Amino acid sequence: MPRAALWLGLVAALGCHSESRKTEAAQATVQRFFEALPSGDCAVLAPLLSSKEGDTCQATVQELNEHSVSLVEVLDAKVDGRDPNAVMVRARVARDGKVREQLMLLRVERHPEGWKLRL
């Protein structure tokens, strides 16, 4: 019985470490995106975005910059229970110079080329 408990503990520890790396990578992706957003440079921003069909980096960036959307703080991040390759990041943002009371929920997905933000 102690051997089974040891294995369960090891598996749980590895899972937590893996989740921690995922959430840290997702938070870093969100921070990098918002740091680069004011520049409007899609050479930098596009690799951080997981674009939907028909969306372009330029259109997304232009819309966000028209409303002066900026990151105030990342509050937390949790691996999506439905998809182990996705992390849900809760963040406080400002829009048009005012910090929004409602938090923004951002989905960050792991792709072969790295973590990408889906807006």
N, C-alpha and C positions, 0 to 999 in steps of 0.2 A: 504493500500500500504506500509506503513512503516514496518509492520510486515513481509511482503514478503522480503523486503530489509534486514531486520535483519536476517532472516533465510538464505538468500543467503550469507550474510557476515559470518555467523557462519559456514556454510558448506565450504566456501572457506578457512576460517581460519583452520578448522580441516584438510582439504585436504593438505594445506601447511605444517602443523605440521607433518602429516603422511609422506609426501614426504621428509621432512627434516630428519625424523628418518630413512627412507629407505636409503637416500643418505649417511648419516653418517655411518650407518651400513655397507654399501657397501664399502665405503672408508676405514673403519677400517679393513674389511676383506682383501682388497688388501694390506694394510700396514702389517698386520699380516703375510700374505703369503710371501711377499718379505723379511720380517725380518727373517723368519724361513727358507727360501730357501737355504742359504749357508750350513746349517746343513745337508740337504738332508734327513732329518728324516721324512719319510712318516707317522709315527705314529702321527706327528703334522700336516703335510701338507695335507694328504689325506682328513681329514674332512673339509678342506677349499676349496677343489676342487670338481667341478661338472664334473665328468668324462664322456666322450663320450664312446659309446660301443667299447670295445677293448682297450681303453687307460688305462694305469696304472699310478699310481702316480710315481712310480720309473722311468719309461721311460720319463715322462714329466719333472720331476725334473732333471734327468740326462742331458737331452737336454738343459734345461735352464742353468744349472751349467757349462756345457761344454763351453758355450759361455759367461759365467760370466754375465748373465743378472741380473741387479739390478734396484731397484726403485730409481729414483732421486727425483721425487715429484709427488703427485697427484694434478692435476690441477683443476678438477671439476667432478661433478657427476650429472646425470639427470635420473629420472625415465623414462624407455623406454615407449614411447607412445603406443606401440603395446601390451605391457605386464606389468601390474602394479606390478608384482612380479619380475621384472628385472630392474637393474640399469646399465646404461652405464657410465663407469668411464674413463676419459681421464687422461693419466699419461705420464710422461717423464721417459724413462728408459735409462740405459746404457747397452751396449753390448760390450764385449771384451775390456772393459776399456774406451770406447768412448760413450759420451752422444749422443743419436740419435736425429737428428733434427725432424724426423717424430715421431709424438706422437703415443702411443699405446692406442688403444681403447679396454677396458676390459669389459666383460659382467659379472655381478654379479647377481646371482639368489637367490631368497628366497625359501628355502626348509623347510620341517617340522622340520628338525634338525638344521636349521640355514642358514645363508648366505654363498653361495659358488661361487667361481670364476670359470668361464668357459674359458679355454684357447683354 
